Amino acid sequence: MDEMRYGRMPEIELRSIVGEHFLIVLHAGESKMFSLNGMGLWFWSQLERPVSKRELLTAMRDAYEVAEDVAAGEIDRFLAYLVEKGLAKRLEAGAAT
């Protein structure tokens, strides 16, 4: 796994409404909302600070009973989704969000 770090985009907020969790995009003139399930909420909480895929893998293996290859695949998939949707970003080495 590479050591690229990932972080949240600053204009995204987490909102909880009646037990459901949503990411709200706060760009001017843009109105987007993304629903999070339990695993999505776990990922979002992990991105509170810049984090590498390796750190995510360790945290996921500590929190859940999951094979390393399955966990690595889910991490790759979810980070790619977050970056594609503009919810998270790849960070330069040593950069903060």
ROBA-934517 format. One record per atom (N, C-alpha, C): atom name; x, z, y. Coordinates in pm, whole numbers, plus 50000, padded with zeros to 5 digits. Example, Ala and Ser with C-alpha at 12.3 -4.5 7.8 and 13.67 -1.06 7.14 Angstrom:
BEGIN
- N, 51319, 50780, 49431 $
- CA, 51230, 50780, 49550 $
- C, 51320, 50780, 49670 $
- N, 51285, 50708, 49775 $
- CA, 51367, 50714, 49894 $
- C, 51290, 50787, 50003 $
***
This chain:
BEGIN
- N, 50085, 50000, 49882 $
- CA, 50000, 50000, 50000 $
- C, 50089, 50000, 50124 $
- N, 50047, 49924, 50225 $
- CA, 50127, 49919, 50346 $
- C, 50108, 50046, 50429 $
- N, 50196, 50066, 50524 $
- CA, 50191, 50186, 50607 $
- C, 50127, 50161, 50744 $
- N, 50062, 50046, 50760 $
- CA, 49987, 50019, 50883 $
- C, 49888, 50134, 50904 $
- N, 49870, 50175, 51027 $
- CA, 49776, 50283, 51056 $
- C, 49649, 50223, 51114 $
- N, 49540, 50292, 51094 $
- CA, 49409, 50248, 51139 $
- C, 49344, 50360, 51219 $
- N, 49265, 50321, 51318 $
- CA, 49195, 50419, 51399 $
- C, 49062, 50365, 51447 $
- N, 48979, 50453, 51495 $
- CA, 48848, 50416, 51548 $
- C, 48863, 50343, 51680 $
- N, 48770, 50254, 51706 $
- CA, 48760, 50196, 51839 $
- C, 48697, 50302, 51929 $
- N, 48745, 50317, 52052 $
- CA, 48698, 50426, 52137 $
- C, 48552, 50415, 52181 $
- N, 48496, 50295, 52184 $
- CA, 48359, 50278, 52234 $
- C, 48254, 50289, 52124 $
- N, 48291, 50349, 52011 $
- CA, 48198, 50368, 51900 $
- C, 48166, 50516, 51888 $
- N, 48039, 50548, 51876 $
- CA, 47998, 50687, 51859 $
- C, 47919, 50704, 51732 $
- N, 47939, 50818, 51668 $
- CA, 47861, 50855, 51550 $
- C, 47740, 50934, 51597 $
- N, 47623, 50895, 51549 $
- CA, 47499, 50967, 51580 $
- C, 47428, 50999, 51449 $
- N, 47373, 51118, 51441 $
- CA, 47293, 51157, 51325 $
- C, 47149, 51172, 51370 $
- N, 47060, 51102, 51300 $
- CA, 46917, 51104, 51333 $
- C, 46841, 51130, 51205 $
- N, 46775, 51245, 51199 $
- CA, 46694, 51285, 51084 $
- C, 46773, 51270, 50953 $
- N, 46896, 51320, 50951 $
- CA, 46977, 51317, 50832 $
- C, 47044, 51185, 50800 $
- N, 47019, 51083, 50879 $
- CA, 47085, 50953, 50862 $
- C, 47198, 50944, 50964 $
- N, 47305, 50874, 50927 $
- CA, 47421, 50863, 51015 $
- C, 47441, 50718, 51057 $
- N, 47467, 50700, 51187 $
- CA, 47481, 50566, 51244 $
- C, 47602, 50559, 51335 $
- N, 47669, 50445, 51333 $
- CA, 47773, 50416, 51431 $
- C, 47708, 50331, 51537 $
- N, 47721, 50372, 51661 $
- CA, 47661, 50303, 51775 $
- C, 47771, 50239, 51858 $
- N, 47760, 50109, 51882 $
- CA, 47855, 50036, 51966 $
- C, 47812, 50052, 52111 $
- N, 47902, 50099, 52194 $
- CA, 47869, 50128, 52333 $
- C, 47928, 50028, 52432 $
- N, 47951, 49904, 52387 $
- CA, 47998, 49799, 52477 $
- C, 47888, 49766, 52577 $
- N, 47927, 49739, 52701 $
- CA, 47830, 49699, 52802 $
- C, 47765, 49568, 52758 $
- N, 47635, 49564, 52764 $
- CA, 47561, 49442, 52730 $
- C, 47549, 49415, 52581 $
- N, 47597, 49506, 52499 $
- CA, 47593, 49486, 52354 $
- C, 47520, 49603, 52291 $
- N, 47434, 49574, 52198 $
- CA, 47359, 49680, 52132 $
- C, 47368, 49659, 51982 $
- N, 47457, 49737, 51918 $
- CA, 47472, 49727, 51773 $
- C, 47468, 49866, 51714 $
- N, 47413, 49874, 51593 $
- CA, 47407, 50000, 51523 $
- C, 47436, 49973, 51375 $
- N, 47521, 50055, 51315 $
- CA, 47557, 50041, 51176 $
- C, 47524, 50170, 51103 $
- N, 47452, 50160, 50993 $
- CA, 47416, 50275, 50913 $
- C, 47531, 50312, 50820 $
- N, 47554, 50442, 50802 $
- CA, 47658, 50490, 50712 $
- C, 47597, 50568, 50597 $
- N, 47644, 50540, 50476 $
- CA, 47607, 50625, 50364 $
- C, 47709, 50739, 50357 $
- N, 47703, 50820, 50255 $
- CA, 47794, 50934, 50243 $
- C, 47940, 50894, 50241 $
- N, 47974, 50789, 50168 $
- CA, 48113, 50745, 50162 $
- C, 48158, 50686, 50295 $
- N, 48069, 50613, 50362 $
- CA, 48101, 50560, 50493 $
- C, 48128, 50671, 50593 $
- N, 48048, 50778, 50585 $
- CA, 48068, 50893, 50672 $
- C, 48203, 50959, 50643 $
- N, 48240, 50968, 50515 $
- CA, 48370, 51024, 50477 $
- C, 48482, 50940, 50539 $
- N, 48475, 50807, 50524 $
- CA, 48576, 50719, 50582 $
- C, 48585, 50740, 50733 $
- N, 48471, 50742, 50800 $
- CA, 48470, 50756, 50946 $
- C, 48537, 50887, 50988 $
- N, 48510, 50995, 50915 $
- CA, 48573, 51123, 50949 $
- C, 48724, 51117, 50927 $
- N, 48769, 51042, 50829 $
- CA, 48913, 51027, 50805 $
- C, 48982, 50953, 50918 $
- N, 48910, 50867, 50987 $
- CA, 48967, 50788, 51097 $
- C, 48965, 50863, 51230 $
- N, 48938, 50992, 51226 $
- CA, 48938, 51072, 51349 $
- C, 49076, 51067, 51416 $
- N, 49178, 51054, 51335 $
- CA, 49315, 51037, 51384 $
- C, 49371, 50912, 51316 $
- N, 49473, 50850, 51373 $
- CA, 49531, 50733, 51307 $
- C, 49577, 50769, 51165 $
- N, 49543, 50683, 51071 $
- CA, 49570, 50713, 50930 $
- C, 49614, 50586, 50857 $
- N, 49701, 50602, 50759 $
- CA, 49746, 50488, 50679 $
- C, 49661, 50477, 50553 $
- N, 49669, 50363, 50488 $
- CA, 49598, 50346, 50361 $
- C, 49647, 50447, 50259 $
- N, 49776, 50474, 50257 $
- CA, 49831, 50571, 50162 $
- C, 49771, 50710, 50186 $
- N, 49757, 50750, 50313 $
- CA, 49697, 50880, 50345 $
- C, 49550, 50882, 50302 $
- N, 49480, 50772, 50324 $
- CA, 49341, 50763, 50279 $
- C, 49332, 50775, 50127 $
- N, 49423, 50709, 50058 $
- CA, 49423, 50715, 49912 $
- C, 49443, 50858, 49863 $
- N, 49539, 50927, 49921 $
- CA, 49562, 51067, 49883 $
- C, 49440, 51153, 49910 $
- N, 49382, 51137, 50028 $
- CA, 49263, 51215, 50064 $
- C, 49145, 51184, 49972 $
- N, 49126, 51057, 49939 $
- CA, 49015, 51019, 49852 $
- C, 49035, 51075, 49712 $
- N, 49156, 51067, 49662 $
- CA, 49184, 51119, 49527 $
- C, 49169, 51270, 49523 $
- N, 49198, 51339, 49635 $
- CA, 49179, 51484, 49642 $
- C, 49032, 51521, 49648 $
- N, 48951, 51438, 49715 $
- CA, 48810, 51469, 49737 $
- C, 48719, 51423, 49623 $
- N, 48757, 51316, 49553 $
- CA, 48671, 51255, 49453 $
- C, 48748, 51228, 49324 $
- N, 48678, 51229, 49216 $
- CA, 48737, 51188, 49088 $
- C, 48724, 51037, 49080 $
- N, 48833, 50969, 49113 $
- CA, 48831, 50823, 49117 $
- C, 48969, 50771, 49076 $
- N, 48970, 50665, 48999 $
- CA, 49096, 50603, 48959 $
- C, 49167, 50547, 49081 $
- N, 49299, 50550, 49080 $
- CA, 49377, 50505, 49195 $
- C, 49348, 50360, 49232 $
- N, 49337, 50271, 49131 $
- CA, 49312, 50129, 49162 $
- C, 49173, 50108, 49222 $
- N, 49075, 50185, 49176 $
- CA, 48939, 50176, 49231 $
- C, 48940, 50227, 49375 $
- N, 49004, 50342, 49398 $
- CA, 49011, 50399, 49533 $
- C, 49082, 50304, 49628 $
- N, 49194, 50246, 49584 $
- CA, 49270, 50153, 49669 $
- C, 49185, 50032, 49706 $
- N, 49109, 49980, 49611 $
- CA, 49023, 49866, 49638 $
- C, 48914, 49899, 49739 $
- N, 48853, 50017, 49726 $
- CA, 48748, 50058, 49820 $
- C, 48805, 50079, 49960 $
- N, 48924, 50135, 49968 $
- CA, 48989, 50156, 50097 $
- C, 49016, 50021, 50164 $
- N, 49072, 49928, 50090 $
- CA, 49098, 49794, 50146 $
- C, 48969, 49728, 50193 $
- N, 48866, 49735, 50111 $
- CA, 48738, 49671, 50143 $
- C, 48675, 49732, 50267 $
- N, 48670, 49865, 50273 $
- CA, 48601, 49929, 50384 $
- C, 48678, 49915, 50514 $
- N, 48811, 49928, 50509 $
- CA, 48889, 49909, 50632 $
- C, 48874, 49767, 50684 $
- N, 48876, 49669, 50594 $
- CA, 48858, 49529, 50636 $
- C, 48722, 49511, 50703 $
- N, 48618, 49574, 50648 $
- CA, 48483, 49565, 50706 $
- C, 48482, 49627, 50846 $
- N, 48538, 49748, 50859 $
- CA, 48539, 49815, 50989 $
- C, 48614, 49733, 51094 $
- N, 48727, 49676, 51056 $
- CA, 48805, 49595, 51150 $
- C, 48728, 49468, 51186 $
- N, 48670, 49401, 51087 $
- CA, 48594, 49278, 51111 $
- C, 48477, 49302, 51206 $
- N, 48410, 49415, 51193 $
- CA, 48293, 49446, 51277 $
- C, 48332, 49507, 51411 $
- N, 48461, 49529, 51434 $
- CA, 48506, 49584, 51562 $
- C, 48485, 49734, 51574 $
- N, 48474, 49803, 51462 $
- CA, 48451, 49947, 51462 $
- C, 48581, 50026, 51451 $
- N, 48683, 49964, 51395 $
- CA, 48816, 50026, 51381 $
- C, 48918, 49918, 51412 $
- N, 49044, 49964, 51429 $
- CA, 49150, 49869, 51462 $
- C, 49278, 49908, 51390 $
- N, 49361, 49808, 51368 $
- CA, 49497, 49830, 51320 $
- C, 49579, 49874, 51441 $
- N, 49665, 49970, 51418 $
- CA, 49744, 50024, 51529 $
- C, 49891, 49990, 51514 $
- N, 49956, 49972, 51626 $
- CA, 50102, 49953, 51626 $
- C, 50166, 50081, 51574 $
- N, 50285, 50070, 51518 $
- CA, 50356, 50188, 51469 $
- C, 50370, 50288, 51581 $
- N, 50334, 50413, 51554 $
- CA, 50346, 50520, 51652 $
- C, 50239, 50521, 51759 $
- N, 50141, 50429, 51752 $
- CA, 50036, 50423, 51855 $
- C, 49926, 50523, 51825 $
- N, 49859, 50566, 51928 $
- CA, 49741, 50651, 51915 $
- C, 49619, 50567, 51948 $
- N, 49501, 50615, 51910 $
- CA, 49377, 50542, 51936 $
- C, 49338, 50542, 52080 $
***
